[in-house]
Amino acid sequence: MDFITGEIICIDKPKTWTSFNAVKYIRGALLRRLRLKKFKVGHAGTLDPLASGVLIICTGRATKRIDELQAGVKEYVADIALGATTPSFDLETPIDATYPTDHITRVTVEEALRGFIGRIEQVPPAFSACKVDGKRAYDLARKGRDVQLKAKTLVIDSIELLQYSPEHITVRVVCSKGTYIRALARDIGLALGSGAHLTDLRRTRVGDFTIADCLSPEQAAAIIAEVPLEFPDDYPAENIPNEK
């Protein structure tokens, strides 16, 4: 693997890790192997800390492909609790309200899900990386500020109901860049005349990359540690360390 010229590494991001944590971990492994103090590493599409799954990490000159890669279609498997809401629309914050679920059936859930297929307008969560007056919305929300975000246009290609109960559903979602599954959970709850929040999320595909293509961070670091120390011919000679 030629990390200097540029490689794409698919990581199965662990739950509780931020996307930055994953990039930092891989960058650290590369700096140790390449004996460098600086090296360009980035990810193609943020994944929430409480989510797991496909995170594309680009190294070296492959970082120029980040915009292209993060524009790919995403696929998620999401667990959604019905009958309760949280301010963050997931488990980052505690339940703030409860709602009846007795009227919810498999048929009403399937009908509600069909209403989200196609081009839709979605208001992002206040607990998100969207910017408001140059500041991250989640920073303002965590300080108790009232955050008002504008709706964004996105595309839901498909939603499949995998599991159902009156108080819990599991869905597979195929969608465009910019879709917040937490916000989709909120909107599904509203469409059902109840409330809802995300309890688990796993990203299973980004573009052509799937979970089957992913390594754990530890597996990726082990591979990096064994890679031959090679630099391209046009790499600045003064930046090439001596192998000891």
C-alpha positions in Angstrom: 0.0 0.0 0.0 1.3 3.4 -0.9 0.1 5.8 1.8 2.2 8.7 0.6 0.9 8.7 -3.0 -2.5 8.1 -1.4 -4.6 5.3 -0.1 -8.3 5.0 0.9 -8.8 3.0 4.1 -12.3 1.9 5.1 -12.6 1.8 8.9 -15.5 0.2 10.8 -15.7 3.1 13.3 -16.4 2.0 16.8 -19.3 3.4 18.7 -18.3 6.3 21.0 -15.4 7.3 18.7 -15.7 10.6 16.9 -14.7 10.6 13.2 -11.8 12.8 14.3 -10.8 10.1 16.8 -10.6 7.6 14.0 -8.5 10.0 11.7 -6.2 10.8 14.6 -5.7 7.1 15.3 -4.8 6.3 11.7 -2.6 9.5 11.4 -0.7 8.4 14.5 0.0 5.0 13.1 1.2 6.5 9.8 3.4 9.1 11.5 5.1 6.4 13.5 5.6 4.2 10.5 6.7 7.0 8.1 8.8 8.7 10.8 7.2 12.0 10.0 5.9 14.9 12.1 3.1 15.9 9.8 1.0 13.9 7.3 -2.3 14.7 5.6 -5.1 12.4 6.6 -8.9 13.1 6.4 -12.3 11.4 6.4 -15.0 11.5 3.8 -18.1 12.1 5.7 -18.7 12.5 9.5 -20.3 9.7 11.5 -21.9 10.6 14.8 -20.0 9.4 18.0 -23.0 7.1 18.9 -23.0 5.5 15.5 -20.7 2.8 14.1 -19.8 1.6 10.7 -18.3 2.7 7.4 -15.9 5.6 7.7 -13.7 6.3 4.7 -10.3 7.7 5.6 -8.0 9.1 2.9 -4.2 9.5 3.2 -1.7 11.7 1.3 -2.8 12.8 -2.1 -6.0 10.7 -1.9 -7.4 13.4 0.4 -8.1 15.3 -2.9 -10.9 12.7 -3.4 -12.7 13.5 -0.2 -15.4 15.6 -1.8 -16.0 13.0 -4.4 -16.2 10.1 -1.9 -18.4 11.8 0.6 -20.9 12.6 -2.1 -21.7 8.9 -2.5 -25.0 7.3 -1.6 -25.2 6.2 2.1 -26.9 3.2 3.6 -27.8 2.9 7.3 -29.5 0.4 9.6 -31.2 2.4 12.4 -33.0 1.3 15.6 -35.7 3.8 16.5 -37.6 4.0 19.8 -41.2 5.1 19.4 -43.2 7.0 22.1 -40.5 9.2 23.4 -38.2 12.1 22.3 -34.9 13.5 23.3 -33.5 17.0 22.5 -30.6 15.5 20.4 -33.0 12.9 18.8 -30.7 10.1 20.0 -29.3 8.8 23.3 -26.8 11.7 23.8 -29.5 13.5 25.8 -32.2 12.1 28.2 -35.9 11.6 27.3 -37.7 14.9 27.5 -41.3 13.8 26.6 -43.3 10.7 26.1 -46.2 10.0 23.8 -48.9 7.3 23.3 -48.1 4.4 20.9 -51.3 2.3 21.2 -52.5 3.5 17.9 -49.3 2.5 16.0 -49.4 -0.6 13.9 -47.1 -2.2 11.3 -49.4 -0.8 8.6 -49.2 2.8 9.9 -45.4 2.5 10.2 -45.1 1.3 6.6 -47.4 4.0 5.4 -45.4 6.7 7.3 -42.1 5.4 5.9 -43.3 5.5 2.3 -44.0 9.2 2.9 -40.3 9.9 3.2 -39.1 8.3 0.0 -38.0 10.7 -2.7 -36.9 14.3 -2.5 -37.7 15.8 0.9 -37.0 18.8 3.1 -35.3 18.0 6.4 -34.5 20.3 9.3 -31.1 19.2 10.8 -30.8 18.5 14.5 -29.8 21.4 16.8 -27.2 18.9 18.1 -25.3 18.8 14.8 -22.2 20.2 13.1 -24.2 22.7 11.0 -23.0 26.3 11.5 -25.0 29.2 12.9 -23.3 32.6 12.7 -20.0 30.8 12.3 -20.5 28.5 15.3 -21.3 24.8 15.5 -24.9 24.2 16.3 -24.1 21.5 18.8 -21.9 23.9 20.8 -24.8 26.4 21.1 -27.4 23.6 21.8 -25.2 22.2 24.6 -25.1 25.6 26.2 -28.9 25.7 26.2 -29.2 28.2 23.3 -32.3 28.1 21.1 -30.9 27.0 17.7 -33.0 27.5 14.5 -31.7 25.7 11.5 -33.1 25.9 7.9 -34.5 22.9 6.1 -32.2 21.2 3.6 -33.2 19.3 0.5 -32.1 15.7 0.3 -33.1 12.4 -1.2 -34.2 9.2 0.4 -33.9 6.4 -2.1 -35.5 3.7 0.0 -36.6 2.8 3.5 -37.2 -0.8 4.5 -38.8 -1.9 7.7 -36.7 -4.7 9.1 -38.3 -5.1 12.6 -41.5 -3.8 14.1 -43.1 -3.4 17.5 -45.5 -0.6 18.7 -42.6 0.9 20.6 -39.6 0.1 18.5 -38.7 -0.3 14.8 -35.5 -1.1 12.9 -35.2 0.4 9.4 -32.7 0.2 6.5 -32.3 3.6 4.8 -30.6 4.4 1.5 -30.1 8.2 1.2 -28.1 11.1 -0.2 -25.3 13.0 1.4 -26.4 15.3 4.2 -29.2 13.1 5.6 -29.5 13.1 9.4 -30.9 9.8 10.4 -31.6 11.3 13.9 -33.8 13.9 12.2 -35.5 11.2 10.2 -36.3 9.4 13.4 -37.8 12.6 14.8 -39.9 13.1 11.7 -41.1 9.4 11.6 -42.3 9.9 15.2 -44.2 13.0 14.2 -45.7 11.3 11.1 -47.0 8.5 13.4 -48.7 11.1 15.7 -46.2 10.2 18.5 -42.5 10.8 19.2 -39.4 8.9 18.4 -35.6 9.0 18.8 -32.6 7.0 17.5 -31.2 4.3 19.8 -28.6 2.8 17.5 -27.2 3.6 14.1 -24.8 1.6 11.9 -23.6 3.0 8.5 -23.3 0.0 6.2 -22.3 1.6 2.9 -20.8 4.8 1.5 -20.8 4.8 -2.3 -19.2 1.6 -3.4 -17.6 0.8 0.0 -19.5 -1.5 2.4 -18.9 -3.0 5.8 -17.3 -6.0 4.1 -14.5 -3.6 2.9 -13.8 -2.3 6.4 -11.0 -2.9 8.9 -11.1 -2.2 12.6 -8.8 0.7 13.6 -6.5 -1.9 15.2 -6.3 -4.0 12.0 -5.6 -0.9 9.9 -2.8 0.2 12.3 -1.3 -3.3 12.2 -1.2 -3.2 8.4 0.4 0.2 8.4 3.1 -0.9 10.8 4.2 -3.6 8.4 4.1 -1.5 5.2 7.5 -1.0 3.4 8.8 2.5 3.8 8.7 3.8 0.3 8.3 7.3 -1.1 7.5 8.4 -4.6 10.2 9.8 -6.9 8.8 13.3 -6.7 8.6 13.4 -2.9 10.9 16.1 -1.4 14.1 14.5 -0.4 14.5 16.6 2.7 11.2 15.1 4.0 12.2 11.5 3.6 13.4 10.0 6.9 16.3 7.6 7.2 15.2 4.0 8.0 17.0 2.8 11.2 
